[in-house]
Structures are given as structure tokens and as C-alpha cells.
Amino acid sequence: MGEFVTVGKASNVPEGEFLVAEVDGQNVVVAHVEGEFYAIGEECPHAGGPLGDGTLDGCEIECPWHASRFDVRTGEATMPPATEPVPTYAVNIDGDDIQVASP
Ligand code: FES
């Protein structure tokens, strides 16, 4: 696992919302669900859609291009057309800092 990179303030991301940040040249989505923060890759594995422009519904983020869904806790694709998961990254909360492990 790489270094942890601070990507934002936890207090700026209420439950049910997310932020998009760049970690080591990779865009990641950091979502706040069920009282925890989870980080996944921002690029949809179906055709490269930007999950950061998608919508978060409970634990699932929906791709804005063809409506695939991914569980932000596991990266798993939960709705086709995508079948491949998105990568997940470890998240650490240090005070109010959200830190994501670099890929
Ligand atoms: S690019 Fe995301 S569902 Fe097609």
C-alpha cells in the first residue's frame, strides 16, 4: 500500500455525499456512507464514464453514462452494463482530514 494523501475535510462531505480528488495521478471518488468514508476509482470500467459526475444512492454510485452501479464499499458492480469492479483504496481519517492510500 502506498502513502496516504490528504484529499479533503471530512466536515465538508456530509453523509450521502462524495468528493472527487486526484491521488497519484488517479481520480478517486470518496463517498461518505453509513458513517464511513470509502474511496473507489472514478473511471467506470464499462466505457470510462466519470463516476464523479454520477449520483450516490445509499451505498451505490450510478454512472452518468449508462447507469451501471457500483457499491462504494466494495467496488463491486451491482447493475449492468458494467460487470467489472472499480478499484478500492484504503481511507484513513486523521482529525478532520480524509486521507486516501495512493494506488
Ligand atoms: S461508461 Fe459507465 S455504464 Fe457505461
Residues whose N, C-alpha, C, O or C-beta is under 5 A from the ligand:
A	BS01	FES	C44 H46 A47 G48 G49 C63 W65 H66 A67 S68
